[in-house]
Amino acid sequence: LRLGHSDQALSQLDGFPTPWEAVKRSASLPDQQARSLLAGAGIGIDAQVAPLARLSGGQRARLAMLLLRLARPNFYLLDEPTNHLDIEGQDMLETELVEQGAACLLVSHDRAFVRAVATRIWVIEGRRLVEVEDPDPVFDRLMRG
């Protein structure tokens, strides 16, 4: 099992001083390839060596998704993975999850994302895990509060 996980707080980035260090420690890549992957994830040259605290939430989320991709997991565990991602980042994540073909357990309140990637959907109702055919009524209840 090669587990890839990401939580709402992006805690998998903890311990890395810069995006550059995160990629270099996570994968054995030539410098140019690492820089290219970071740039492709929306992290420009200057930001690649900047402290992680200086990155926007979106850049941090894209870096977290890049590190997931580099880990090549066969099982994803994702908690609100679209938080902090812009539309392009969400599309990239959707494409990766669908094309990767790996198993994925995720928690999300993003209706469009769930519809795009989920093949089975469960909700927690009254302390029980219940499979649902159509998540729309569940999302509608959540929206009404």
Buried (B, 14 or more C-beta within 10 A) or exposed (E): EEEBBBBEEBEBBEEBEBBBBBBBEBBEBEEEEBBEBBEEBBBEEEBBEBEBEEBEEBBBBBBBBBBBBBBEBEEBBBBBBBBBBBEEBBEBBBEBBEEBEBEBEBEBEBBEBBBBBBEEBBBEEEEEEEEEEEBEEBBEEEEEE
